[in-house]
Amino acid sequence: MVVAEPRAAGTAAMLAAVAQELDRSPVETHLTLRHLRLSPAKARELGEALAQLVDEAEEDAEDQPVHGVLVALYQHALPTSTTSSA
């Protein structure tokens, strides 16, 4: 599943589906969220490396278990101010 232009509803539905898959997994899963400070060039390099890693993953025979891979790289939004000056 590829979300070319993520929107809140589509992204939420996809992540809910992934959460269900993780919950039903018969083995321990690996899930990590990490925030990194990256220059635009480093972020692009990391995105390309992640895409290449997934694209080049070699599949085993059809009798082997299927594994899901979720890859996301996004720029963290700046916090919005919740206070107003009056």
Secondary structure, DSSP 8 states (H G I E B T S, - for coil): ---SS--HHHHHHHHHHHHHHHHH-SS------------HHHHHHHHHHHHHHHHT-----TTS----------------------
